Amino acid sequence: MPAVLLLGDSQAGNPGAAAKQALEAQGYSVTQVHNDGQSPVAYVNTPSLWSQYTGLAAGKDIIVLIFGHNSPAGTATSNALIRMRDGVQPPVLMTGPPMYPSTANPTSSGQPSQTVGAALRDQNAGIFGSRYIDAWPSTPVDLARDAAGWHLTPASAQGWGQTIAAAVIKARAFGGSASLPFGLSPMAAATAALGTAAVGVIFTLLWQRR
């Protein structure tokens, strides 16, 4: 049974729960941890958080970090994420922040949430490459959120959770990459992930329904 760790700040709450449910339905063993308000910088600089992370990572097949905007883009956050990425044995995927509506509360520094989030998205994608899971397509600004405008509700977090789960399953099939390998056709990807026999059955059924 593949073992997955979903870990991060408060953004690992509702989306993490949705991803956990989807993965467990596919036979995965999932540990979900969200330390609200704790940024990547806090994880690497707080011994108890770092010990929790490395301890939970042991024996897992894949890790997904889920973070919002508790620490802004820059050297400190970048270095912290690199350490979280490289400081454990399993492949580490990363997702977040989500899109923030213009009505969302500003960050603690007074900056618009979406401005900070957009900079983090660019930085995170650069650090994780094919192991970055873009949250924006599944977190449009019209989704229901909390009063601060930062967190999706359990219902509106389902899309992001499903995106995370799909990326984990894909990464397991392609050796840690959360995106489709370059030059690999959807048919080849399906065959690699499911097996030739399964793909043949699927396409036979689709043909019969025409």
C-alpha positions as CSV (number, residue, x, y, z in Angstrom):
1,M,0.0,0.0,0.0
2,P,1.6,3.3,-1.1
3,A,2.2,5.7,1.9
4,V,1.7,9.5,1.4
5,L,2.4,12.4,3.7
6,L,0.5,15.6,3.1
7,L,2.0,18.4,5.2
8,G,2.0,22.2,5.4
9,D,0.3,25.2,7.0
10,S,-3.5,25.8,7.2
11,Q,-3.8,25.4,3.4
12,A,-3.1,21.7,4.0
13,G,-6.4,21.6,6.0
14,N,-9.4,21.3,3.8
15,P,-7.6,20.7,0.5
16,G,-5.4,18.1,2.3
17,A,-8.5,16.4,3.7
18,A,-10.0,16.2,0.2
19,A,-6.8,14.8,-1.2
20,K,-6.6,12.3,1.6
21,Q,-10.1,11.1,1.0
22,A,-9.5,10.7,-2.8
23,L,-6.2,8.9,-2.3
24,E,-7.5,6.5,0.4
25,A,-10.3,5.6,-2.0
26,Q,-7.5,4.4,-4.4
27,G,-5.9,2.3,-1.7
28,Y,-3.3,4.8,-0.5
29,S,-2.3,5.2,3.2
30,V,-2.3,8.9,3.9
31,T,-1.0,11.0,6.8
32,Q,-2.3,14.6,6.8
33,V,-0.7,17.3,9.0
34,H,-1.4,21.0,9.0
35,N,0.3,23.3,11.4
36,D,-1.7,26.5,10.9
37,G,0.3,29.6,10.5
38,Q,3.7,27.8,10.1
39,S,5.6,28.6,7.0
40,P,8.4,26.6,5.4
41,V,10.8,28.9,7.2
42,A,9.2,28.0,10.5
43,Y,9.4,24.3,9.6
44,V,13.2,24.3,9.1
45,N,14.0,26.7,11.9
46,T,11.9,25.2,14.6
47,P,13.4,21.9,15.9
48,S,10.1,20.4,16.9
49,L,8.5,21.0,13.5
50,W,11.6,19.8,11.6
51,S,11.7,16.6,13.7
52,Q,8.0,16.1,13.1
53,Y,8.5,16.5,9.3
54,T,11.5,14.2,9.0
55,G,10.0,11.6,11.4
56,L,6.7,11.5,9.4
57,A,8.6,11.4,6.1
58,A,10.4,8.2,7.1
59,G,8.9,5.2,5.3
60,K,6.7,7.3,3.0
61,D,6.6,6.7,-0.7
62,I,5.8,10.3,-1.6
63,I,5.4,13.7,0.2
64,V,3.2,16.7,-0.8
65,L,3.9,20.1,0.8
66,I,0.9,22.4,0.8
67,F,1.6,26.0,1.7
68,G,-0.1,29.4,1.5
69,H,1.5,32.8,2.0
70,N,2.7,32.8,5.6
71,S,6.2,33.7,4.4
72,P,6.8,35.8,1.3
73,A,8.8,34.9,-1.8
74,G,12.5,35.5,-1.3
75,T,15.7,33.9,-0.2
76,A,14.5,32.7,3.2
77,T,11.4,30.9,1.9
78,S,13.3,29.5,-1.1
79,N,16.1,28.1,1.0
80,A,13.6,26.6,3.4
81,L,11.7,24.8,0.6
82,I,14.9,23.5,-0.9
83,R,15.8,22.0,2.5
84,M,12.4,20.4,2.9
85,R,12.7,19.1,-0.7
86,D,16.2,17.7,-0.3
87,G,16.3,16.8,3.4
88,V,14.2,13.6,3.2
89,Q,14.4,10.5,1.1
90,P,11.0,10.2,-0.6
91,P,10.2,12.4,-3.7
92,V,8.7,15.7,-2.5
93,L,5.9,17.5,-4.5
94,M,4.7,20.9,-3.6
95,T,1.5,22.9,-4.2
96,G,0.2,26.3,-3.3
97,P,-0.6,29.1,-2.8
98,P,-4.2,29.1,-4.1
99,M,-5.6,32.1,-6.0
100,Y,-6.7,34.8,-3.6
101,P,-9.7,37.1,-4.4
102,S,-9.1,40.8,-4.5
103,T,-11.4,41.0,-1.4
104,A,-9.1,38.8,0.7
105,N,-7.5,40.3,3.7
106,P,-3.9,41.5,3.2
107,T,-1.0,39.6,4.5
108,S,0.6,40.5,7.9
109,S,3.0,42.9,6.0
110,G,0.0,44.7,4.5
111,Q,0.6,43.4,1.0
112,P,-2.4,42.2,-1.1
113,S,-2.7,38.5,-0.7
114,Q,-2.8,37.8,-4.4
115,T,0.4,39.8,-5.0
116,V,2.3,37.8,-2.4
117,G,0.7,34.6,-3.6
118,A,1.6,35.2,-7.3
119,A,5.3,35.8,-6.4
120,L,5.3,32.6,-4.3
121,R,3.7,30.6,-7.1
122,D,6.4,31.6,-9.5
123,Q,9.2,30.9,-7.0
124,N,7.7,27.5,-5.9
125,A,7.3,26.4,-9.5
126,G,11.0,27.2,-10.1
127,I,12.1,25.2,-7.1
128,F,10.0,22.1,-7.7
129,G,9.8,22.0,-11.5
130,S,7.9,19.0,-12.7
131,R,7.0,18.2,-9.1
132,Y,5.1,21.5,-8.6
133,I,1.3,21.2,-8.6
134,D,-0.3,24.4,-9.7
135,A,-3.3,25.2,-7.5
136,W,-4.6,28.1,-9.5
137,P,-6.7,26.2,-12.1
138,S,-8.6,24.5,-9.3
139,T,-8.9,27.6,-7.0
140,P,-10.7,30.3,-9.0
141,V,-11.6,33.4,-7.0
142,D,-15.3,32.8,-7.1
143,L,-15.1,29.7,-4.9
144,A,-16.5,29.9,-1.4
145,R,-14.0,30.9,1.3
146,D,-13.7,31.9,4.9
147,A,-14.2,35.4,6.2
148,A,-10.5,36.4,5.5
149,G,-10.8,35.1,1.9
150,W,-7.7,32.9,2.4
151,H,-9.1,29.4,3.0
152,L,-11.5,27.4,0.8
153,T,-14.4,25.7,2.5
154,P,-14.5,21.9,2.7
155,A,-16.8,21.8,-0.3
156,S,-14.9,24.3,-2.4
157,A,-11.6,22.7,-1.6
158,Q,-12.6,19.5,-3.4
159,G,-11.2,20.5,-6.7
160,W,-7.8,21.4,-5.3
161,G,-7.8,18.1,-3.3
162,Q,-8.6,16.1,-6.4
163,T,-5.8,17.9,-8.3
164,I,-3.3,16.9,-5.5
165,A,-4.5,13.3,-5.5
166,A,-4.2,13.0,-9.3
167,A,-0.7,14.4,-9.2
168,V,0.3,11.9,-6.5
169,I,-1.0,9.0,-8.6
170,K,0.8,10.3,-11.7
171,A,4.0,10.9,-9.8
172,R,3.9,7.3,-8.5
173,A,3.5,6.1,-12.1
174,F,6.3,8.3,-13.5
175,G,9.0,8.1,-10.8
176,G,8.2,11.3,-8.8
177,S,7.1,13.7,-11.6
178,A,3.8,15.4,-11.1
179,S,3.6,16.5,-14.7
180,L,3.4,14.5,-18.0
181,P,6.9,13.5,-19.1
182,F,8.1,15.5,-22.1
183,G,7.2,13.9,-25.4
184,L,5.0,11.3,-23.8
185,S,1.6,11.1,-25.5
186,P,-1.6,10.8,-23.4
187,M,-2.1,7.2,-24.8
188,A,1.5,6.3,-23.7
189,A,0.9,7.9,-20.3
190,A,-2.2,5.9,-19.8
191,T,-0.6,2.7,-20.8
192,A,2.4,3.3,-18.4
193,A,0.1,4.2,-15.5
194,L,-2.6,1.6,-15.9
195,G,-1.0,-1.2,-17.9
196,T,-1.7,-2.3,-21.5
197,A,-4.5,-4.6,-20.7
198,A,-6.4,-2.0,-18.7
199,V,-6.1,0.6,-21.3
200,G,-7.3,-1.9,-24.0
201,V,-10.4,-2.6,-22.0
202,I,-11.1,1.1,-21.5
203,F,-10.8,1.9,-25.2
204,T,-12.9,-1.1,-26.2
205,L,-15.7,0.1,-23.9
206,L,-15.4,3.6,-25.2
207,W,-15.6,2.3,-28.8
208,Q,-18.7,0.2,-28.1
209,R,-20.5,3.2,-26.7
210,R,-20.0,5.2,-30.0
